[in-house]
Amino acid sequence: MLVIPSVDILKGECVRLRRGREEEKRVYGDPLVWARKWEEEGANLLHVVDLDAALG
């Protein structure tokens, strides 16, 4: 099975939106830190979501 980690980026920070609502976000910090973490864990691919563009 191929597992591809995903990083959602909003205003330059990694976030997790609750029910897709920006006002109900949890901030996880620097996207590069998370990308490097997934690389260290052996991920060859990373799904990056630009929420600024997606939410318009």
C-alpha distance matrix in Angstrom:
0.0 3.8 6.4 9.8 12.9 15.9 19.6 22.3 25.6 29.0 32.3 30.7 28.9 25.5 25.8 24.3 26.3 27.2 27.3 27.3 30.7 31.7 34.4 31.9 29.8 28.6 28.9 26.7 28.6 28.0 25.0 25.3 25.1 21.7 20.4 21.6 20.1 16.5 17.3 18.7 15.6 13.7 12.4 13.2 13.3 15.2 16.1 19.8 21.8 25.6 27.1 30.6 30.0 28.1 30.8 33.6
3.8 0.0 3.8 6.5 9.9 12.9 16.5 19.3 22.5 26.0 29.1 27.4 25.9 22.5 23.2 22.1 24.3 25.6 25.8 25.4 28.7 29.4 32.2 30.0 27.6 26.5 26.5 24.3 25.8 25.0 21.7 21.9 22.1 18.8 17.1 18.5 17.5 13.7 14.4 16.3 13.6 11.5 9.4 9.8 9.6 11.5 12.6 16.3 18.6 22.3 24.1 27.5 26.9 25.2 28.0 30.7
6.4 3.8 0.0 3.8 6.5 9.7 13.2 16.2 19.4 22.9 26.0 24.4 22.6 19.1 19.7 18.5 20.9 22.2 22.8 22.4 25.5 26.1 28.8 26.5 24.0 22.8 22.8 20.6 22.3 21.7 18.7 19.2 19.1 15.6 14.4 16.1 14.7 11.0 12.5 14.4 11.5 10.4 7.9 9.5 8.6 9.5 10.4 13.9 16.1 19.8 21.3 24.8 24.7 22.9 25.5 28.4
9.8 6.5 3.8 0.0 3.8 6.5 10.0 13.0 16.0 19.6 22.6 20.9 19.4 16.2 17.0 16.3 18.7 20.6 21.2 20.3 23.3 23.6 26.5 24.5 21.9 20.8 20.5 18.3 19.7 18.9 15.5 16.2 16.6 13.2 11.6 13.8 13.1 9.4 10.9 13.6 11.4 10.4 7.0 8.0 5.9 5.8 6.6 10.2 12.6 16.3 18.0 21.4 21.2 19.7 22.5 25.1
12.9 9.9 6.5 3.8 0.0 3.8 6.9 10.2 13.2 16.7 19.8 18.0 16.1 12.7 13.6 13.1 15.9 18.0 19.2 18.2 20.9 20.8 23.6 21.5 18.6 17.3 16.8 14.5 16.0 15.5 12.3 13.4 13.5 9.8 9.0 11.6 10.5 7.2 9.8 12.3 10.3 10.5 7.4 9.4 7.4 5.4 6.1 8.7 11.0 14.5 16.0 19.3 19.7 18.5 20.8 23.6
15.9 12.9 9.7 6.5 3.8 0.0 3.8 6.6 9.8 13.2 16.4 15.0 13.3 10.0 10.7 10.4 12.9 15.4 16.5 15.0 17.6 17.4 20.3 18.7 15.7 14.9 14.4 12.8 14.2 13.7 10.5 12.4 13.1 9.6 9.1 12.5 11.9 9.3 12.0 14.7 13.4 13.8 10.5 11.9 9.0 5.8 4.4 5.8 7.4 10.9 12.2 15.6 16.1 14.8 17.0 19.8
19.6 16.5 13.2 10.0 6.9 3.8 0.0 3.8 6.4 9.9 12.9 11.3 9.5 6.4 7.7 8.6 11.4 14.5 16.2 14.2 16.2 15.2 18.1 16.8 13.5 12.6 11.5 9.9 10.8 10.3 7.1 9.7 10.7 7.6 7.7 11.4 11.3 9.8 12.4 15.0 14.5 15.4 12.5 13.8 11.1 7.4 6.2 5.0 6.1 8.7 10.0 13.0 14.2 13.5 15.4 18.0
22.3 19.3 16.2 13.0 10.2 6.6 3.8 0.0 3.8 6.7 10.2 9.6 8.1 5.5 5.7 6.7 8.6 12.1 13.6 11.1 12.8 11.6 14.7 13.9 10.8 10.8 10.0 9.8 10.8 10.9 8.3 11.7 12.9 10.4 11.0 14.6 14.6 13.6 16.2 18.7 18.2 19.2 16.2 17.4 14.3 10.6 8.4 6.0 4.6 6.3 6.5 9.7 11.2 10.4 11.8 14.5
25.6 22.5 19.4 16.0 13.2 9.8 6.4 3.8 0.0 3.8 6.6 5.9 5.3 4.7 6.0 8.6 10.2 13.9 15.6 12.7 13.5 11.3 14.3 14.3 11.1 11.3 9.5 9.8 9.5 9.1 7.0 10.5 12.3 10.9 11.4 14.9 15.5 15.2 17.3 19.9 20.1 21.1 18.3 19.1 16.3 12.5 10.7 7.4 6.0 5.2 5.7 7.5 9.8 10.2 11.2 13.2
29.0 26.0 22.9 19.6 16.7 13.2 9.9 6.7 3.8 0.0 3.8 5.4 5.4 6.5 6.5 9.2 9.6 13.3 14.9 11.8 11.6 8.7 11.5 12.4 9.6 10.6 9.1 10.7 10.2 10.6 9.7 13.2 14.9 13.9 14.9 18.2 18.8 18.8 21.0 23.3 23.5 24.8 22.1 22.9 20.0 16.3 14.3 10.9 8.7 6.6 5.2 5.6 8.9 9.7 9.5 11.2
32.3 29.1 26.0 22.6 19.8 16.4 12.9 10.2 6.6 3.8 0.0 3.8 5.7 8.5 9.3 12.4 12.9 16.4 18.1 15.1 14.2 10.7 12.9 14.4 11.8 12.7 10.5 12.1 10.6 10.6 10.6 13.6 15.5 15.4 16.4 19.2 20.3 20.8 22.6 24.8 25.6 26.9 24.4 25.1 22.4 18.7 17.1 13.5 11.7 9.0 8.2 6.7 10.2 12.0 11.5 12.1
30.7 27.4 24.4 20.9 18.0 15.0 11.3 9.6 5.9 5.4 3.8 0.0 3.8 7.0 9.3 12.8 14.3 18.0 20.0 17.2 16.8 13.6 15.7 16.6 13.4 13.3 10.4 10.8 8.5 7.4 7.4 10.0 12.1 12.4 13.3 15.8 17.1 17.9 19.5 21.6 22.7 24.0 21.7 22.4 20.0 16.5 15.6 12.0 11.4 9.2 9.8 9.1 12.0 13.9 14.2 14.9
28.9 25.9 22.6 19.4 16.1 13.3 9.5 8.1 5.3 5.4 5.7 3.8 0.0 3.8 6.1 9.9 11.9 15.5 18.0 15.7 15.4 12.4 14.2 14.4 10.8 10.0 6.8 7.0 5.2 5.4 6.0 9.3 10.3 10.2 12.0 14.5 15.0 16.0 18.1 19.9 20.6 22.4 20.3 21.6 19.4 15.7 15.0 11.8 11.3 10.2 10.2 10.7 13.8 14.8 14.9 16.5
25.5 22.5 19.1 16.2 12.7 10.0 6.4 5.5 4.7 6.5 8.5 7.0 3.8 0.0 3.8 7.1 10.0 13.4 16.0 14.1 14.5 12.3 14.4 13.6 9.8 8.5 6.0 5.1 5.3 6.0 5.2 9.0 9.4 8.0 10.1 12.9 12.8 13.3 15.9 17.7 17.8 19.7 17.5 19.1 16.9 13.2 12.4 9.9 9.6 9.9 9.9 11.7 14.4 14.5 15.0 17.3
25.8 23.2 19.7 17.0 13.6 10.7 7.7 5.7 6.0 6.5 9.3 9.3 6.1 3.8 0.0 3.8 6.4 9.7 12.5 10.8 11.1 9.2 11.2 10.0 6.3 5.5 4.5 5.6 7.5 9.5 9.0 12.7 12.8 10.9 13.2 16.1 15.4 15.5 18.6 20.2 19.8 21.8 19.4 21.3 18.8 15.1 13.6 11.4 10.1 10.5 9.2 11.4 14.2 13.6 13.4 16.3
24.3 22.1 18.5 16.3 13.1 10.4 8.6 6.7 8.6 9.2 12.4 12.8 9.9 7.1 3.8 0.0 3.8 6.6 9.4 8.5 9.4 8.9 10.8 8.5 5.5 5.2 6.7 7.8 10.7 12.9 12.0 15.6 15.4 12.9 15.0 18.1 16.8 16.4 19.7 21.4 20.2 22.2 19.8 21.8 19.3 15.7 13.8 12.5 10.8 12.0 10.2 13.0 15.5 13.9 13.6 17.0
26.3 24.3 20.9 18.7 15.9 12.9 11.4 8.6 10.2 9.6 12.9 14.3 11.9 10.0 6.4 3.8 0.0 3.8 6.2 5.1 5.7 6.0 8.1 6.0 4.4 6.5 8.9 11.1 13.6 15.8 15.0 18.8 18.9 16.5 18.4 21.6 20.5 19.9 23.2 25.0 23.8 25.5 22.9 24.7 21.9 18.3 15.9 14.3 11.8 12.5 9.6 12.3 14.6 12.6 11.5 15.0
27.2 25.6 22.2 20.6 18.0 15.4 14.5 12.1 13.9 13.3 16.4 18.0 15.5 13.4 9.7 6.6 3.8 0.0 3.8 5.3 5.8 7.7 8.5 5.4 6.0 8.0 11.3 13.6 16.5 19.1 18.5 22.1 22.0 19.4 21.5 24.5 23.0 22.3 25.8 27.4 25.8 27.6 25.1 27.2 24.4 21.1 18.6 17.6 15.0 15.9 13.0 15.6 17.7 15.2 13.8 17.4
27.3 25.8 22.8 21.2 19.2 16.5 16.2 13.6 15.6 14.9 18.1 20.0 18.0 16.0 12.5 9.4 6.2 3.8 0.0 3.8 5.5 8.8 10.0 7.9 9.2 11.6 14.7 16.9 19.7 22.0 20.9 24.5 24.7 21.9 23.6 26.9 25.5 24.4 27.7 29.6 27.9 29.3 26.6 28.3 25.3 22.1 19.2 18.4 15.5 16.4 13.3 15.9 17.4 14.4 12.9 16.6
27.3 25.4 22.4 20.3 18.2 15.0 14.2 11.1 12.7 11.8 15.1 17.2 15.7 14.1 10.8 8.5 5.1 5.3 3.8 0.0 3.8 6.5 9.0 8.0 8.5 11.4 13.7 16.0 18.2 20.0 18.7 22.4 23.1 20.5 21.8 25.3 24.5 23.3 26.4 28.6 27.3 28.5 25.5 26.8 23.6 20.2 17.1 15.8 12.5 13.0 9.7 12.2 13.6 10.7 9.2 12.9
30.7 28.7 25.5 23.3 20.9 17.6 16.2 12.8 13.5 11.6 14.2 16.8 15.4 14.5 11.1 9.4 5.7 5.8 5.5 3.8 0.0 3.8 5.5 5.4 7.0 10.5 12.9 15.9 17.9 20.1 19.4 23.2 23.8 21.7 23.4 26.7 26.0 25.3 28.4 30.4 29.3 30.9 28.0 29.5 26.3 22.8 19.8 18.0 14.7 14.4 10.7 12.2 14.3 12.1 9.5 12.8
31.7 29.4 26.1 23.6 20.8 17.4 15.2 11.6 11.3 8.7 10.7 13.6 12.4 12.3 9.2 8.9 6.0 7.7 8.8 6.5 3.8 0.0 3.8 5.3 5.5 9.1 10.6 13.9 15.3 17.4 17.1 20.9 21.7 20.0 21.8 25.0 24.6 24.3 27.3 29.3 28.6 30.2 27.5 28.9 25.8 22.1 19.4 17.0 13.8 12.8 9.2 10.0 12.8 11.5 8.9 11.6
34.4 32.2 28.8 26.5 23.6 20.3 18.1 14.7 14.3 11.5 12.9 15.7 14.2 14.4 11.2 10.8 8.1 8.5 10.0 9.0 5.5 3.8 0.0 3.8 5.7 9.2 11.2 14.8 16.4 19.0 19.4 23.2 23.5 22.0 24.2 27.2 26.5 26.6 29.7 31.4 30.7 32.7 30.2 31.9 29.0 25.2 22.8 20.4 17.4 16.4 12.9 13.3 16.3 15.2 12.3 14.7
31.9 30.0 26.5 24.5 21.5 18.7 16.8 13.9 14.3 12.4 14.4 16.6 14.4 13.6 10.0 8.5 6.0 5.4 7.9 8.0 5.4 5.3 3.8 0.0 3.8 6.9 9.9 13.3 15.6 18.5 18.8 22.6 22.4 20.6 23.1 25.9 24.8 24.8 28.1 29.5 28.5 30.6 28.3 30.3 27.6 24.0 21.7 19.8 17.1 16.9 13.6 15.0 17.9 16.3 13.9 16.9
29.8 27.6 24.0 21.9 18.6 15.7 13.5 10.8 11.1 9.6 11.8 13.4 10.8 9.8 6.3 5.5 4.4 6.0 9.2 8.5 7.0 5.5 5.7 3.8 0.0 3.8 6.3 9.6 11.9 14.8 15.1 18.8 18.6 16.9 19.4 22.2 21.1 21.3 24.6 26.0 25.2 27.4 25.1 27.1 24.5 20.8 18.8 16.8 14.5 14.4 11.6 13.2 16.3 15.1 13.4 16.4
28.6 26.5 22.8 20.8 17.3 14.9 12.6 10.8 11.3 10.6 12.7 13.3 10.0 8.5 5.5 5.2 6.5 8.0 11.6 11.4 10.5 9.1 9.2 6.9 3.8 0.0 3.8 6.6 9.5 12.8 13.5 17.0 16.2 14.5 17.5 19.9 18.4 19.0 22.4 23.4 22.6 25.1 23.2 25.6 23.4 19.8 18.4 16.7 15.2 15.5 13.4 15.3 18.4 17.5 16.3 19.3
28.9 26.5 22.8 20.5 16.8 14.4 11.5 10.0 9.5 9.1 10.5 10.4 6.8 6.0 4.5 6.7 8.9 11.3 14.7 13.7 12.9 10.6 11.2 9.9 6.3 3.8 0.0 3.8 5.8 9.2 10.4 13.8 13.1 12.0 15.1 17.3 16.3 17.3 20.4 21.4 21.2 23.7 22.0 24.2 22.1 18.5 17.6 15.5 14.4 14.4 13.0 14.4 17.8 17.5 16.7 19.3
26.7 24.3 20.6 18.3 14.5 12.8 9.9 9.8 9.8 10.7 12.1 10.8 7.0 5.1 5.6 7.8 11.1 13.6 16.9 16.0 15.9 13.9 14.8 13.3 9.6 6.6 3.8 0.0 3.8 7.0 8.2 11.2 9.7 8.7 12.0 13.9 12.6 14.0 17.0 17.7 17.6 20.3 18.9 21.3 19.7 16.4 16.1 14.4 14.3 14.9 14.4 16.1 19.1 19.0 18.9 21.4
28.6 25.8 22.3 19.7 16.0 14.2 10.8 10.8 9.5 10.2 10.6 8.5 5.2 5.3 7.5 10.7 13.6 16.5 19.7 18.2 17.9 15.3 16.4 15.6 11.9 9.5 5.8 3.8 0.0 3.8 6.4 8.9 7.9 8.3 11.3 12.8 12.5 14.4 16.8 17.5 18.3 20.8 19.4 21.5 20.0 16.7 16.8 14.5 14.7 14.6 14.7 15.7 18.8 19.4 19.4 21.4
28.0 25.0 21.7 18.9 15.5 13.7 10.3 10.9 9.1 10.6 10.6 7.4 5.4 6.0 9.5 12.9 15.8 19.1 22.0 20.0 20.1 17.4 19.0 18.5 14.8 12.8 9.2 7.0 3.8 0.0 3.8 5.5 5.5 6.8 9.0 10.3 11.1 13.0 14.7 15.8 17.2 19.2 17.8 19.4 18.0 14.9 15.5 13.0 14.0 13.7 14.7 15.5 18.1 19.2 19.9 21.5
25.0 21.7 18.7 15.5 12.3 10.5 7.1 8.3 7.0 9.7 10.6 7.4 6.0 5.2 9.0 12.0 15.0 18.5 20.9 18.7 19.4 17.1 19.4 18.8 15.1 13.5 10.4 8.2 6.4 3.8 0.0 3.8 5.4 5.2 6.1 8.7 9.8 10.7 12.3 14.2 15.3 16.9 15.0 16.2 14.5 11.2 11.7 9.3 10.8 11.1 12.7 14.0 16.0 17.0 18.2 19.9
25.3 21.9 19.2 16.2 13.4 12.4 9.7 11.7 10.5 13.2 13.6 10.0 9.3 9.0 12.7 15.6 18.8 22.1 24.5 22.4 23.2 20.9 23.2 22.6 18.8 17.0 13.8 11.2 8.9 5.5 3.8 0.0 3.8 5.3 4.9 6.1 8.4 9.9 10.4 12.2 14.1 15.4 14.0 14.9 13.9 11.4 13.0 11.1 13.4 13.7 16.0 17.1 18.7 19.9 21.5 22.9
25.1 22.1 19.1 16.6 13.5 13.1 10.7 12.9 12.3 14.9 15.5 12.1 10.3 9.4 12.8 15.4 18.9 22.0 24.7 23.1 23.8 21.7 23.5 22.4 18.6 16.2 13.1 9.7 7.9 5.5 5.4 3.8 0.0 3.8 5.5 5.3 6.2 8.8 9.9 10.6 12.4 14.5 13.8 15.6 15.2 12.8 14.7 13.3 15.5 16.3 18.0 19.4 21.4 22.3 23.6 25.4
21.7 18.8 15.6 13.2 9.8 9.6 7.6 10.4 10.9 13.9 15.4 12.4 10.2 8.0 10.9 12.9 16.5 19.4 21.9 20.5 21.7 20.0 22.0 20.6 16.9 14.5 12.0 8.7 8.3 6.8 5.2 5.3 3.8 0.0 3.8 5.4 4.9 6.2 8.6 9.8 10.5 12.6 11.4 13.5 12.7 10.1 11.7 10.9 13.2 14.7 16.2 18.3 20.1 20.3 21.8 24.0
20.4 17.1 14.4 11.6 9.0 9.1 7.7 11.0 11.4 14.9 16.4 13.3 12.0 10.1 13.2 15.0 18.4 21.5 23.6 21.8 23.4 21.8 24.2 23.1 19.4 17.5 15.1 12.0 11.3 9.0 6.1 4.9 5.5 3.8 0.0 3.8 5.4 5.3 6.2 8.7 9.9 10.9 9.1 10.5 9.7 7.4 9.8 9.3 12.4 14.1 16.4 18.5 19.6 20.0 22.1 24.0
21.6 18.5 16.1 13.8 11.6 12.5 11.4 14.6 14.9 18.2 19.2 15.8 14.5 12.9 16.1 18.1 21.6 24.5 26.9 25.3 26.7 25.0 27.2 25.9 22.2 19.9 17.3 13.9 12.8 10.3 8.7 6.1 5.3 5.4 3.8 0.0 3.8 5.4 4.9 6.1 8.5 9.9 9.4 10.9 11.4 10.2 13.2 13.0 16.2 17.8 20.1 21.9 23.2 23.7 25.8 27.6
20.1 17.5 14.7 13.1 10.5 11.9 11.3 14.6 15.5 18.8 20.3 17.1 15.0 12.8 15.4 16.8 20.5 23.0 25.5 24.5 26.0 24.6 26.5 24.8 21.1 18.4 16.3 12.6 12.5 11.1 9.8 8.4 6.2 4.9 5.4 3.8 0.0 3.8 5.4 5.1 6.3 8.9 9.0 11.6 12.2 11.0 13.7 14.1 16.9 18.9 20.7 23.0 24.4 24.5 26.3 28.5
16.5 13.7 11.0 9.4 7.2 9.3 9.8 13.6 15.2 18.8 20.8 17.9 16.0 13.3 15.5 16.4 19.9 22.3 24.4 23.3 25.3 24.3 26.6 24.8 21.3 19.0 17.3 14.0 14.4 13.0 10.7 9.9 8.8 6.2 5.3 5.4 3.8 0.0 3.8 5.4 4.9 6.5 5.5 8.4 8.8 7.9 10.9 12.1 15.2 17.8 19.7 22.4 23.4 23.1 25.2 27.6
17.3 14.4 12.5 10.9 9.8 12.0 12.4 16.2 17.3 21.0 22.6 19.5 18.1 15.9 18.6 19.7 23.2 25.8 27.7 26.4 28.4 27.3 29.7 28.1 24.6 22.4 20.4 17.0 16.8 14.7 12.3 10.4 9.9 8.6 6.2 4.9 5.4 3.8 0.0 3.8 5.3 5.1 5.0 6.7 8.3 8.6 12.2 13.5 17.0 19.4 21.8 24.2 24.9 25.0 27.4 29.4
18.7 16.3 14.4 13.6 12.3 14.7 15.0 18.7 19.9 23.3 24.8 21.6 19.9 17.7 20.2 21.4 25.0 27.4 29.6 28.6 30.4 29.3 31.4 29.5 26.0 23.4 21.4 17.7 17.5 15.8 14.2 12.2 10.6 9.8 8.7 6.1 5.1 5.4 3.8 0.0 3.8 5.3 7.3 9.7 11.8 12.2 15.7 16.9 20.2 22.5 24.7 27.0 28.0 28.1 30.3 32.4
15.6 13.6 11.5 11.4 10.3 13.4 14.5 18.2 20.1 23.5 25.6 22.7 20.6 17.8 19.8 20.2 23.8 25.8 27.9 27.3 29.3 28.6 30.7 28.5 25.2 22.6 21.2 17.6 18.3 17.2 15.3 14.1 12.4 10.5 9.9 8.5 6.3 4.9 5.3 3.8 0.0 3.8 5.9 9.3 11.3 11.7 14.9 16.7 19.8 22.6 24.5 27.2 28.2 27.7 29.8 32.3
13.7 11.5 10.4 10.4 10.5 13.8 15.4 19.2 21.1 24.8 26.9 24.0 22.4 19.7 21.8 22.2 25.5 27.6 29.3 28.5 30.9 30.2 32.7 30.6 27.4 25.1 23.7 20.3 20.8 19.2 16.9 15.4 14.5 12.6 10.9 9.9 8.9 6.5 5.1 5.3 3.8 0.0 3.8 6.3 9.1 10.8 14.3 16.6 20.0 22.9 25.1 27.9 28.3 27.9 30.4 32.7
12.4 9.4 7.9 7.0 7.4 10.5 12.5 16.2 18.3 22.1 24.4 21.7 20.3 17.5 19.4 19.8 22.9 25.1 26.6 25.5 28.0 27.5 30.2 28.3 25.1 23.2 22.0 18.9 19.4 17.8 15.0 14.0 13.8 11.4 9.1 9.4 9.0 5.5 5.0 7.3 5.9 3.8 0.0 3.8 5.6 7.2 10.6 13.1 16.5 19.5 21.9 24.7 24.9 24.4 27.0 29.3
13.2 9.8 9.5 8.0 9.4 11.9 13.8 17.4 19.1 22.9 25.1 22.4 21.6 19.1 21.3 21.8 24.7 27.2 28.3 26.8 29.5 28.9 31.9 30.3 27.1 25.6 24.2 21.3 21.5 19.4 16.2 14.9 15.6 13.5 10.5 10.9 11.6 8.4 6.7 9.7 9.3 6.3 3.8 0.0 3.8 7.0 10.4 13.0 16.6 19.5 22.3 24.9 24.6 24.3 27.3 29.2
13.3 9.6 8.6 5.9 7.4 9.0 11.1 14.3 16.3 20.0 22.4 20.0 19.4 16.9 18.8 19.3 21.9 24.4 25.3 23.6 26.3 25.8 29.0 27.6 24.5 23.4 22.1 19.7 20.0 18.0 14.5 13.9 15.2 12.7 9.7 11.4 12.2 8.8 8.3 11.8 11.3 9.1 5.6 3.8 0.0 3.8 6.8 9.6 13.1 16.1 18.8 21.5 21.0 20.6 23.7 25.6
15.2 11.5 9.5 5.8 5.4 5.8 7.4 10.6 12.5 16.3 18.7 16.5 15.7 13.2 15.1 15.7 18.3 21.1 22.1 20.2 22.8 22.1 25.2 24.0 20.8 19.8 18.5 16.4 16.7 14.9 11.2 11.4 12.8 10.1 7.4 10.2 11.0 7.9 8.6 12.2 11.7 10.8 7.2 7.0 3.8 0.0 3.8 6.1 9.7 12.7 15.3 18.0 17.9 17.5 20.4 22.4
16.1 12.6 10.4 6.6 6.1 4.4 6.2 8.4 10.7 14.3 17.1 15.6 15.0 12.4 13.6 13.8 15.9 18.6 19.2 17.1 19.8 19.4 22.8 21.7 18.8 18.4 17.6 16.1 16.8 15.5 11.7 13.0 14.7 11.7 9.8 13.2 13.7 10.9 12.2 15.7 14.9 14.3 10.6 10.4 6.8 3.8 0.0 3.8 6.5 10.0 12.3 15.3 14.9 14.0 17.0 19.2
19.8 16.3 13.9 10.2 8.7 5.8 5.0 6.0 7.4 10.9 13.5 12.0 11.8 9.9 11.4 12.5 14.3 17.6 18.4 15.8 18.0 17.0 20.4 19.8 16.8 16.7 15.5 14.4 14.5 13.0 9.3 11.1 13.3 10.9 9.3 13.0 14.1 12.1 13.5 16.9 16.7 16.6 13.1 13.0 9.6 6.1 3.8 0.0 3.8 6.5 9.3 11.9 11.8 11.6 14.4 16.3
21.8 18.6 16.1 12.6 11.0 7.4 6.1 4.6 6.0 8.7 11.7 11.4 11.3 9.6 10.1 10.8 11.8 15.0 15.5 12.5 14.7 13.8 17.4 17.1 14.5 15.2 14.4 14.3 14.7 14.0 10.8 13.4 15.5 13.2 12.4 16.2 16.9 15.2 17.0 20.2 19.8 20.0 16.5 16.6 13.1 9.7 6.5 3.8 0.0 3.8 5.8 8.9 8.8 8.0 10.7 12.9
25.6 22.3 19.8 16.3 14.5 10.9 8.7 6.3 5.2 6.6 9.0 9.2 10.2 9.9 10.5 12.0 12.5 15.9 16.4 13.0 14.4 12.8 16.4 16.9 14.4 15.5 14.4 14.9 14.6 13.7 11.1 13.7 16.3 14.7 14.1 17.8 18.9 17.8 19.4 22.5 22.6 22.9 19.5 19.5 16.1 12.7 10.0 6.5 3.8 0.0 3.8 5.5 5.6 6.3 8.7 10.1
27.1 24.1 21.3 18.0 16.0 12.2 10.0 6.5 5.7 5.2 8.2 9.8 10.2 9.9 9.2 10.2 9.6 13.0 13.3 9.7 10.7 9.2 12.9 13.6 11.6 13.4 13.0 14.4 14.7 14.7 12.7 16.0 18.0 16.2 16.4 20.1 20.7 19.7 21.8 24.7 24.5 25.1 21.9 22.3 18.8 15.3 12.3 9.3 5.8 3.8 0.0 3.8 5.3 4.7 5.7 8.0
30.6 27.5 24.8 21.4 19.3 15.6 13.0 9.7 7.5 5.6 6.7 9.1 10.7 11.7 11.4 13.0 12.3 15.6 15.9 12.2 12.2 10.0 13.3 15.0 13.2 15.3 14.4 16.1 15.7 15.5 14.0 17.1 19.4 18.3 18.5 21.9 23.0 22.4 24.2 27.0 27.2 27.9 24.7 24.9 21.5 18.0 15.3 11.9 8.9 5.5 3.8 0.0 3.8 5.6 5.5 6.0
30.0 26.9 24.7 21.2 19.7 16.1 14.2 11.2 9.8 8.9 10.2 12.0 13.8 14.4 14.2 15.5 14.6 17.7 17.4 13.6 14.3 12.8 16.3 17.9 16.3 18.4 17.8 19.1 18.8 18.1 16.0 18.7 21.4 20.1 19.6 23.2 24.4 23.4 24.9 28.0 28.2 28.3 24.9 24.6 21.0 17.9 14.9 11.8 8.8 5.6 5.3 3.8 0.0 3.8 5.6 5.1
28.1 25.2 22.9 19.7 18.5 14.8 13.5 10.4 10.2 9.7 12.0 13.9 14.8 14.5 13.6 13.9 12.6 15.2 14.4 10.7 12.1 11.5 15.2 16.3 15.1 17.5 17.5 19.0 19.4 19.2 17.0 19.9 22.3 20.3 20.0 23.7 24.5 23.1 25.0 28.1 27.7 27.9 24.4 24.3 20.6 17.5 14.0 11.6 8.0 6.3 4.7 5.6 3.8 0.0 3.8 5.5
30.8 28.0 25.5 22.5 20.8 17.0 15.4 11.8 11.2 9.5 11.5 14.2 14.9 15.0 13.4 13.6 11.5 13.8 12.9 9.2 9.5 8.9 12.3 13.9 13.4 16.3 16.7 18.9 19.4 19.9 18.2 21.5 23.6 21.8 22.1 25.8 26.3 25.2 27.4 30.3 29.8 30.4 27.0 27.3 23.7 20.4 17.0 14.4 10.7 8.7 5.7 5.5 5.6 3.8 0.0 3.8
33.6 30.7 28.4 25.1 23.6 19.8 18.0 14.5 13.2 11.2 12.1 14.9 16.5 17.3 16.3 17.0 15.0 17.4 16.6 12.9 12.8 11.6 14.7 16.9 16.4 19.3 19.3 21.4 21.4 21.5 19.9 22.9 25.4 24.0 24.0 27.6 28.5 27.6 29.4 32.4 32.3 32.7 29.3 29.2 25.6 22.4 19.2 16.3 12.9 10.1 8.0 6.0 5.1 5.5 3.8 0.0
